[in-house]
Every structure is written in structure tokens, then in C-alpha cells.
Amino acid sequence: MKCYDEGYYERHEDDRPDRCFLCGEQADLLCVVRHIESMKMVHLCPACMADRVSEYLLDNTKAWKGKVGKKEIEDALKIFQVVQGK
């Protein structure tokens, strides 16, 4: 499975981005997580995420799309290492 596949980030059909998928409560902070069994993405509040950590996982496999390329990242890392004295 490639992370660039369009269906890779399929959201659950009942998920709402403004409410926790499990408890239905609105929360200031919602985590976008993957349901392990169905592989679908949902929004969970921190309490539900902690209670069901064995069923959901944080998924940071999405490709980073931005103006910063590999060279810029490598340059920034070198500068950071110099500042840290490494």
C-alpha cells in the first residue's frame, strides 16, 4: 500500500470533524486517528483516545506537501546541529 493512494485516507462515513467519533461530544482538541480494524480515519477526543488506545492509532504517514524540499530540511538540520554543538 502506498501513502499516495487516494483511498489511503478514507474517513469513516459517520465521522464528523467537529465531534468525537465515539462519545459525540464537541471538544477543543480532536485527534485524527486510524481505526485499526477498518483502517478508516476518525476524530477522537483525548479521553476516548486514551480509553481505546488499543483500537486506534495516530497516523502520520501522510506525505508532507509544502514548499520546503529535502535540501532545505537537510540545511536546517545542519544549522541545528551546529547550534547544538554537534
C-alpha distances in whole Angstrom, upper triangle without the diagonal:
4,7,9,8,11,10,8,11,13,17,19,21,24,23,26,25,29,29,28,26,27,31,31,33,33,32,33,30,26,23,20,18,15,17,15,16,15,12,14,16,20,23,25,28,29,31,28,25,28,29,25,24,22,21,19,17,18,14,15,11,12,14,17,19,23,26,25,24,23,27,28,26,27,31,31,30,33,35,34,34,38,39,38,40,37
4,5,6,9,10,8,11,13,17,20,22,25,24,26,25,28,29,28,26,28,32,32,33,33,32,32,29,26,23,19,18,16,18,17,18,17,14,15,16,20,23,25,28,29,31,29,26,28,30,27,25,24,22,20,18,17,14,13,10,10,10,14,16,19,22,22,20,20,23,25,23,24,28,28,27,30,32,31,32,35,36,36,38,35
4,6,8,9,6,8,12,15,18,20,23,21,23,22,25,26,25,24,26,29,29,30,30,29,29,25,23,19,16,15,14,16,16,18,17,13,14,14,17,20,22,25,26,28,26,23,26,28,25,23,23,21,18,16,15,11,10,7,6,7,11,12,16,19,19,18,18,22,22,21,22,26,25,25,28,30,29,30,33,34,33,36,33
4,6,9,7,9,12,15,19,21,24,22,23,22,26,27,26,25,28,31,30,32,31,30,30,27,24,21,18,18,16,19,19,21,19,15,15,15,19,21,24,27,28,31,29,26,29,31,28,26,26,24,21,19,18,14,13,10,8,7,11,11,15,18,18,17,18,22,22,21,23,26,26,26,29,31,30,31,34,35,35,37,35
4,6,5,8,10,14,17,18,22,21,22,22,26,27,26,24,27,30,29,31,31,30,30,28,25,22,18,18,16,18,18,19,17,14,14,14,18,21,24,27,28,31,29,26,29,30,27,26,26,23,21,19,18,15,15,12,10,11,14,15,18,21,22,21,22,25,26,25,27,30,30,30,33,34,34,35,38,39,39,41,39
4,6,7,8,11,15,16,19,18,20,19,23,24,24,22,25,28,27,29,28,28,29,26,23,21,17,17,15,18,18,19,16,14,13,13,17,19,22,26,28,30,28,26,29,30,27,26,26,23,21,20,19,15,16,13,11,12,15,15,18,21,23,22,24,27,27,26,29,31,31,31,34,36,35,37,40,40,40,43,41
4,5,5,9,12,13,17,16,18,18,22,23,22,20,23,26,25,27,27,27,28,25,22,20,16,15,13,15,15,16,13,10,10,11,14,17,21,24,26,28,25,23,27,28,24,24,23,20,18,18,17,14,16,13,12,14,17,17,21,24,25,25,26,30,30,28,31,34,33,33,36,38,37,38,41,42,41,44,42
4,6,9,12,14,17,16,18,18,22,22,21,19,22,25,25,27,26,26,27,24,20,18,14,13,11,13,13,14,12,9,8,9,13,16,19,22,24,26,23,21,24,25,22,21,21,18,16,15,14,11,12,10,9,11,15,16,20,23,23,23,24,27,28,26,28,31,30,30,33,35,34,35,38,39,38,41,39
4,6,10,12,15,13,15,14,18,18,18,16,19,22,21,23,22,22,23,20,17,14,11,10,9,11,13,14,12,8,7,7,10,13,16,19,21,23,21,19,22,23,20,19,20,17,14,13,12,10,11,10,8,11,14,15,18,22,23,23,24,28,27,25,28,31,30,30,33,34,33,35,38,38,37,40,38
4,7,9,12,11,13,13,17,17,17,15,17,21,20,22,22,22,23,21,17,15,12,11,9,11,13,13,10,8,5,6,9,12,16,19,21,23,20,19,22,23,20,20,20,17,15,15,14,12,14,13,12,15,17,18,22,25,26,27,28,31,31,29,32,35,33,33,37,38,36,38,41,41,41,44,42
4,6,8,7,9,10,14,14,13,11,14,17,16,18,18,19,20,18,15,13,10,10,9,10,13,13,10,9,5,4,6,9,13,16,19,20,18,17,20,21,18,18,19,16,13,14,14,12,15,15,14,17,19,20,23,26,27,28,29,33,32,30,33,36,34,34,38,39,37,39,42,42,41,44,43
4,5,5,9,11,14,13,12,9,12,15,14,17,17,19,21,19,15,14,11,11,9,9,12,12,9,9,5,6,6,9,12,16,18,20,16,16,20,19,17,18,18,14,13,14,15,15,17,18,17,20,22,23,26,30,31,32,33,37,36,34,37,39,37,37,41,42,40,42,45,44,44,47,45
4,6,9,11,14,13,14,10,13,16,14,17,18,20,22,21,17,17,14,14,13,13,16,15,12,12,9,9,9,12,15,18,21,22,19,19,23,22,20,21,21,18,16,18,19,18,21,21,20,23,25,25,28,32,33,34,36,39,38,36,39,42,40,40,44,45,43,45,48,47,47,50,49
4,7,10,12,11,11,8,10,12,11,14,15,17,20,19,15,16,14,14,14,13,16,16,13,14,11,10,9,10,13,15,19,19,16,17,21,20,18,20,21,17,16,18,19,19,22,22,22,25,26,27,30,33,35,36,37,41,40,38,41,43,41,41,45,45,43,45,49,48,47,50,49
4,7,9,8,8,6,9,11,10,12,12,14,16,15,12,12,10,11,12,11,15,16,13,13,10,8,6,7,9,12,16,17,14,15,18,18,16,18,19,16,14,16,16,16,19,20,19,22,23,24,27,30,31,33,34,38,36,34,38,40,38,38,42,42,40,42,45,44,43,47,46
4,6,6,7,7,11,12,9,11,10,12,14,13,11,12,11,13,14,15,18,19,17,17,13,11,8,7,10,12,16,17,15,16,19,20,18,20,22,19,16,18,17,18,20,21,20,23,24,24,26,30,31,33,34,38,36,34,38,39,37,38,41,41,39,42,45,43,43,46,46
4,6,8,9,12,13,11,11,9,10,11,11,8,10,9,12,14,15,19,20,18,17,14,10,8,6,9,11,14,16,15,15,19,20,19,19,22,19,16,17,16,16,17,19,18,20,21,21,23,26,28,30,32,35,33,31,34,36,34,34,38,38,36,38,41,40,40,43,42
4,7,9,12,12,9,9,6,8,9,9,8,11,11,14,17,18,21,23,21,20,17,14,11,8,10,10,14,15,15,15,19,20,19,20,23,21,18,19,18,19,20,22,21,24,24,24,25,29,30,32,34,37,35,33,37,38,35,36,40,39,37,40,43,41,40,44,44
4,6,9,8,5,5,5,7,9,10,8,10,11,13,16,16,20,21,19,19,16,13,10,7,8,8,12,13,12,13,16,17,16,18,21,18,16,18,17,19,21,23,22,25,25,26,28,31,32,34,36,39,37,35,38,40,37,37,41,41,39,41,44,42,41,45,45
4,6,6,5,5,6,7,10,9,7,9,10,11,13,13,17,18,17,17,14,12,8,5,4,5,9,10,8,10,13,13,13,14,17,15,13,15,15,17,19,22,21,25,25,27,28,32,32,34,36,39,37,35,38,39,37,37,40,40,38,40,43,42,40,44,43
4,6,6,8,10,11,14,13,10,10,10,10,11,11,14,15,14,14,12,10,6,6,6,8,11,12,9,10,14,13,12,14,16,13,12,14,15,16,19,21,21,24,25,27,29,33,33,35,36,39,38,35,38,41,38,38,42,42,39,41,45,43,42,46,45
4,6,8,11,12,15,14,11,12,12,12,13,11,14,15,15,16,14,12,9,8,7,8,11,10,7,9,12,11,10,12,14,12,11,14,16,18,21,23,23,27,28,30,32,36,36,38,38,42,40,38,40,43,40,40,43,44,41,43,46,45,43,47,46
4,6,9,10,14,14,12,13,15,15,16,15,18,19,18,19,17,16,12,10,8,8,11,9,7,11,13,11,12,15,17,15,14,17,18,21,23,26,26,30,30,32,34,37,38,40,41,44,42,39,42,44,42,41,45,45,42,44,47,46,44,48,47
4,7,9,13,13,11,13,14,15,17,16,20,20,19,20,17,15,12,10,9,9,13,12,10,13,16,15,15,17,20,17,16,19,19,21,24,26,26,29,30,31,33,36,37,39,40,43,41,39,42,44,41,41,45,45,42,45,48,46,45,49,48
4,6,10,11,10,13,15,16,19,18,22,23,22,22,20,17,14,11,9,8,11,11,10,13,15,15,16,18,21,19,18,20,20,22,24,27,26,30,30,31,32,36,36,39,40,43,41,39,42,43,40,40,44,44,41,43,46,44,43,47,47
4,7,9,9,12,14,16,19,19,23,24,23,23,20,17,14,10,10,8,11,12,12,14,16,17,18,19,22,21,19,20,19,21,23,26,25,28,28,29,30,33,34,36,38,41,38,36,40,41,38,38,42,41,39,41,44,42,41,45,45
4,5,6,10,13,15,18,19,23,24,24,23,20,17,14,10,9,6,9,10,11,12,14,16,17,18,21,20,18,19,18,20,21,24,24,27,26,27,28,31,32,34,36,38,36,34,37,38,35,35,39,38,36,38,41,39,38,42,42
4,7,10,13,16,19,21,24,27,26,25,22,19,16,12,11,8,10,12,14,14,16,18,19,20,23,22,20,20,18,20,21,24,23,26,25,26,26,29,29,32,34,36,33,31,35,36,32,33,36,35,33,36,38,36,35,39,39
4,7,10,13,16,18,21,24,23,22,19,16,13,10,9,6,7,10,12,11,13,16,17,16,20,19,16,16,14,16,17,20,20,23,22,23,24,27,27,30,31,33,31,29,32,33,30,30,34,33,30,33,36,34,33,36,36
4,7,9,13,15,18,20,19,18,16,12,9,6,5,5,7,10,10,9,12,14,14,14,18,16,13,13,12,14,15,18,18,21,20,22,23,27,27,29,30,33,31,29,32,33,30,30,34,34,31,34,37,35,34,38,37
4,6,10,12,15,18,17,15,13,10,8,5,5,6,7,10,10,8,11,13,13,12,15,14,10,10,8,10,11,15,15,18,18,20,22,25,25,27,28,31,29,26,29,31,28,28,32,32,29,31,35,33,32,36,35
4,7,10,13,15,15,12,10,7,6,5,7,9,10,13,12,10,13,15,14,13,15,13,10,9,7,8,10,12,12,15,16,18,20,24,24,25,26,29,28,25,28,31,28,28,32,32,30,32,35,34,33,36,35
4,7,9,12,12,9,8,5,6,6,7,10,11,13,11,9,12,13,11,10,12,10,6,5,5,6,9,11,12,16,17,19,22,26,25,26,27,30,29,26,29,32,29,29,32,33,31,32,36,35,34,37,35
4,6,9,8,6,6,4,6,9,10,13,14,16,13,11,14,15,12,11,11,9,5,5,6,6,10,11,12,16,18,20,23,27,27,27,27,31,30,28,30,33,31,30,34,35,33,34,38,37,36,39,37
4,6,6,5,5,6,7,10,10,14,15,16,12,11,13,13,10,10,9,6,5,7,9,10,13,14,16,19,22,24,27,31,30,31,31,35,34,31,34,36,35,34,37,38,36,37,41,40,39,42,40
4,6,5,8,9,11,14,14,17,17,18,15,13,15,15,11,10,8,6,6,7,10,10,14,14,16,20,22,25,28,32,31,31,31,35,34,31,33,36,35,33,37,39,36,37,41,40,39,41,39
4,6,8,11,12,15,16,19,20,20,17,15,17,16,13,13,10,7,9,11,14,14,17,17,19,22,25,28,31,35,34,34,34,38,38,35,37,40,38,37,41,42,40,41,44,44,42,45,43
4,5,9,11,14,15,19,20,21,17,16,19,18,15,15,13,10,10,12,14,14,17,17,18,21,24,26,29,33,33,33,33,37,37,34,37,40,38,37,41,42,40,41,45,45,43,46,44
4,7,10,13,15,18,19,21,17,16,18,19,15,14,13,10,9,10,11,10,13,13,14,17,20,22,26,29,29,29,29,33,33,31,33,36,34,33,37,39,37,38,41,41,40,43,41
4,7,10,13,16,18,19,16,15,18,18,15,15,15,12,10,11,12,11,14,13,14,17,20,21,25,28,29,29,30,33,33,31,33,36,34,34,38,39,37,38,42,41,40,43,42
4,7,10,13,15,17,15,13,16,17,14,14,15,12,9,10,10,9,11,12,12,16,18,19,22,26,26,27,28,32,31,28,31,34,32,32,35,36,34,36,39,39,38,41,39
4,7,10,13,14,12,11,14,15,13,13,15,12,9,10,10,11,13,15,15,18,20,21,24,28,28,29,30,34,33,30,33,36,33,33,37,38,35,37,40,40,39,42,41
4,7,10,12,10,9,13,14,13,13,16,13,10,11,11,12,14,16,16,19,20,22,24,27,28,29,31,34,32,30,33,35,33,32,36,36,34,36,39,38,37,41,40
4,6,8,6,6,9,11,10,11,13,12,9,11,10,13,15,18,18,22,22,24,26,30,30,31,32,35,34,31,34,36,33,33,37,37,34,36,39,38,37,40,39
4,6,6,6,9,10,11,12,15,14,12,13,12,15,17,20,21,24,24,26,28,31,31,33,34,37,35,32,35,37,34,33,37,37,34,36,39,37,36,40,39
4,6,5,6,9,10,10,14,14,12,12,12,15,17,20,21,24,24,26,28,31,31,33,33,36,34,31,34,35,32,32,35,35,32,34,37,35,34,37,37
4,5,5,6,9,10,13,14,12,14,14,18,20,23,24,28,28,30,32,35,34,36,37,39,38,35,37,39,36,35,39,39,35,37,40,38,37,40,39
4,5,5,6,8,11,10,10,12,13,16,19,22,23,26,27,29,31,35,34,36,36,39,38,35,37,40,37,36,40,40,37,38,42,40,38,42,41
4,6,5,6,9,9,7,9,9,13,16,19,20,23,24,27,29,32,31,33,33,36,35,32,34,36,34,32,36,37,33,35,38,37,35,38,37
4,6,5,9,10,9,10,12,15,18,21,22,26,26,29,31,34,33,35,35,38,36,33,35,37,34,33,37,37,34,35,38,37,35,38,37
4,6,8,9,10,12,14,17,20,23,25,28,29,32,34,37,37,38,38,41,39,36,38,41,38,37,40,41,37,38,42,41,38,41,40
4,5,5,7,9,12,15,18,21,22,26,27,30,33,36,35,36,36,39,38,35,37,40,37,36,39,40,37,38,42,41,39,42,40
4,5,5,7,9,13,16,18,20,24,25,28,30,34,33,34,33,36,35,32,34,37,34,33,36,37,34,35,38,37,35,38,37
4,6,8,11,14,17,19,21,25,26,29,32,36,34,35,34,38,37,34,35,38,36,34,38,39,36,36,40,39,37,40,38
4,7,11,13,16,18,20,23,25,28,31,35,34,34,34,38,37,34,36,39,37,35,39,40,37,38,42,41,39,42,40
4,7,9,13,15,16,20,22,25,27,31,30,31,31,34,33,30,33,35,33,32,36,37,34,35,39,38,36,39,37
4,6,10,11,14,17,19,22,24,28,27,28,27,31,30,27,29,32,30,28,32,33,30,31,35,34,33,36,34
4,6,9,11,15,16,19,21,25,24,24,24,28,27,24,26,28,26,25,29,30,27,28,32,31,30,33,31
4,6,8,11,13,16,19,22,21,22,22,25,25,22,24,27,25,24,28,29,27,28,31,31,30,33,31
4,6,8,9,13,15,19,18,18,18,21,21,18,20,23,21,20,24,25,23,25,28,28,27,30,28
4,6,9,12,15,18,17,17,17,21,20,18,20,23,22,21,24,26,24,26,29,29,28,31,29
4,6,9,12,16,15,16,16,20,19,17,20,23,22,21,25,26,25,27,30,30,29,32,30
4,6,10,13,12,12,13,17,16,15,17,20,19,19,23,24,23,25,28,28,28,31,29
4,6,10,9,10,11,14,14,12,15,17,16,17,20,21,21,23,25,26,26,28,27
4,7,8,9,12,15,14,13,16,18,17,19,22,23,22,25,27,27,28,31,29
4,6,8,11,13,11,12,15,16,15,17,20,20,20,23,25,25,26,29,28
4,6,10,11,9,11,14,14,14,16,19,19,20,22,24,24,26,28,27
4,7,8,6,7,10,11,10,13,15,15,16,19,20,21,22,25,24
4,6,5,6,9,10,11,13,15,16,17,19,20,21,23,25,23
4,6,5,6,9,10,11,12,14,15,17,19,20,21,23,21
4,5,5,6,9,10,11,12,14,15,17,18,20,21,19
4,5,5,6,9,10,11,12,14,15,17,18,20,19
4,5,5,6,9,10,10,12,14,15,16,18,17
4,5,5,6,9,10,11,12,14,15,16,15
4,5,5,6,9,10,11,12,14,15,14
4,5,5,6,9,10,11,12,14,14
4,5,5,6,9,10,10,12,11
4,5,5,6,9,10,11,9
4,5,5,6,9,10,10
4,5,5,6,9,9
4,5,5,6,5
4,5,5,6
4,5,8
4,6
4
